[in-house]
Amino acid sequence: MVSSELISTLRALSRSDQFYIMQILLSELAQQETSLIQSEQSYPVWSPYGADEAADTMLKVLQESKSQDDG
């Protein structure tokens, strides 16, 4: 948890210093995010192409829902 002393110190900084702190923190967060994906690793990607069974299921559910609304 962030201490109240740290928060009060950050609030006392000038606007430009606050933006600088934000830039540093966002840069650190971005670096952590990029480490989640490794360059030599392959990752599966889902595609709607070839998902005929899923499309049929969705169509049946929509048709049942529509018939219940009409009935």
GROMACS elastic network, one bead per residue, 0.5 to 0.9 nm:
[ bonds ]
;  ai    aj funct       b0    kb
    2     5     6  0.84420   500
    2     6     6  0.69066   500
    2     7     6  0.73240   500
    3     6     6  0.53523   500
    3     7     6  0.65595   500
    3     8     6  0.88169   500
    4     7     6  0.50334   500
    4     8     6  0.60999   500
    4     9     6  0.85033   500
    5     8     6  0.52011   500
    5     9     6  0.61375   500
    5    10     6  0.86487   500
    6     9     6  0.50445   500
    6    10     6  0.61831   500
    6    11     6  0.86313   500
    7    10     6  0.50885   500
    7    11     6  0.61626   500
    7    12     6  0.86307   500
    8    11     6  0.50367   500
    8    12     6  0.62118   500
    8    13     6  0.89188   500
    9    12     6  0.51529   500
    9    13     6  0.66860   500
   10    13     6  0.53645   500
   10    14     6  0.86402   500
   10    17     6  0.86543   500
   10    18     6  0.68056   500
   10    21     6  0.86107   500
   11    14     6  0.79657   500
   11    15     6  0.88896   500
   11    18     6  0.78113   500
   12    18     6  0.89933   500
   13    16     6  0.80638   500
   13    17     6  0.58965   500
   13    18     6  0.61014   500
   14    17     6  0.51757   500
   14    18     6  0.62062   500
   14    19     6  0.87096   500
   15    18     6  0.50706   500
   15    19     6  0.62860   500
   15    20     6  0.86440   500
   16    19     6  0.50954   500
   16    20     6  0.61975   500
   16    21     6  0.87294   500
   17    21     6  0.62220   500
   17    22     6  0.85823   500
   18    21     6  0.51123   500
   18    22     6  0.62134   500
   18    23     6  0.86215   500
   19    23     6  0.61148   500
   19    24     6  0.86749   500
   20    23     6  0.50138   500
   20    24     6  0.63191   500
   20    25     6  0.87113   500
   21    24     6  0.51475   500
   21    25     6  0.62324   500
   21    26     6  0.85937   500
   22    25     6  0.51091   500
   22    26     6  0.59940   500
   22    27     6  0.83852   500
   23    26     6  0.52011   500
   23    27     6  0.60064   500
   23    28     6  0.85748   500
   24    27     6  0.51396   500
   24    28     6  0.62531   500
   24    29     6  0.87210   500
   25    28     6  0.51000   500
   25    29     6  0.62251   500
   25    30     6  0.86230   500
   26    30     6  0.60531   500
   26    31     6  0.85633   500
   27    30     6  0.50836   500
   27    31     6  0.62207   500
   27    32     6  0.86972   500
   28    31     6  0.51790   500
   28    32     6  0.63548   500
   28    33     6  0.87791   500
   29    32     6  0.51106   500
   29    33     6  0.62900   500
   29    34     6  0.88310   500
   30    33     6  0.50386   500
   30    34     6  0.63163   500
   30    35     6  0.87816   500
   31    34     6  0.52761   500
   31    35     6  0.64870   500
   32    35     6  0.53148   500
   32    36     6  0.70507   500
   33    36     6  0.54830   500
   33    37     6  0.77322   500
   34    37     6  0.57734   500
   34    38     6  0.78870   500
   35    38     6  0.64620   500
   37    40     6  0.89969   500
   37    41     6  0.76757   500
   37    43     6  0.88447   500
   38    41     6  0.54986   500
   38    42     6  0.83716   500
   39    42     6  0.81141   500
   46    49     6  0.88070   500
   47    50     6  0.77795   500
   47    51     6  0.78771   500
   48    51     6  0.54844   500
   48    52     6  0.84790   500
   48    54     6  0.89025   500
   48    55     6  0.89576   500
   49    52     6  0.77951   500
   50    53     6  0.83657   500
   51    54     6  0.54307   500
   51    55     6  0.64315   500
   51    56     6  0.88517   500
   52    55     6  0.50404   500
   52    56     6  0.61640   500
   52    57     6  0.86156   500
   53    56     6  0.50729   500
   53    57     6  0.61754   500
   53    58     6  0.86300   500
   54    57     6  0.50789   500
   54    58     6  0.61815   500
   54    59     6  0.85884   500
   55    58     6  0.51300   500
   55    59     6  0.61348   500
   55    60     6  0.86622   500
   56    59     6  0.50770   500
   56    60     6  0.62167   500
   56    61     6  0.86699   500
   57    60     6  0.51757   500
   57    61     6  0.62544   500
   57    62     6  0.86491   500
   58    61     6  0.51252   500
   58    62     6  0.61374   500
   58    63     6  0.85740   500
   59    62     6  0.51087   500
   59    63     6  0.61038   500
   59    64     6  0.85786   500
   60    63     6  0.50794   500
   60    64     6  0.60923   500
   60    65     6  0.84708   500
   61    64     6  0.51133   500
   61    65     6  0.60317   500
   61    66     6  0.85191   500
   62    65     6  0.50268   500
   62    66     6  0.60652   500
   62    67     6  0.85881   500
   63    66     6  0.50627   500
   63    67     6  0.61395   500
   63    68     6  0.86022   500
   64    67     6  0.51028   500
   64    68     6  0.61649   500
   64    69     6  0.86311   500
   65    68     6  0.51540   500
   65    69     6  0.62583   500
   65    70     6  0.87177   500
   66    69     6  0.50928   500
   66    70     6  0.62343   500
   66    71     6  0.85809   500
   67    70     6  0.50874   500
   67    71     6  0.59670   500
   68    71     6  0.50767   500
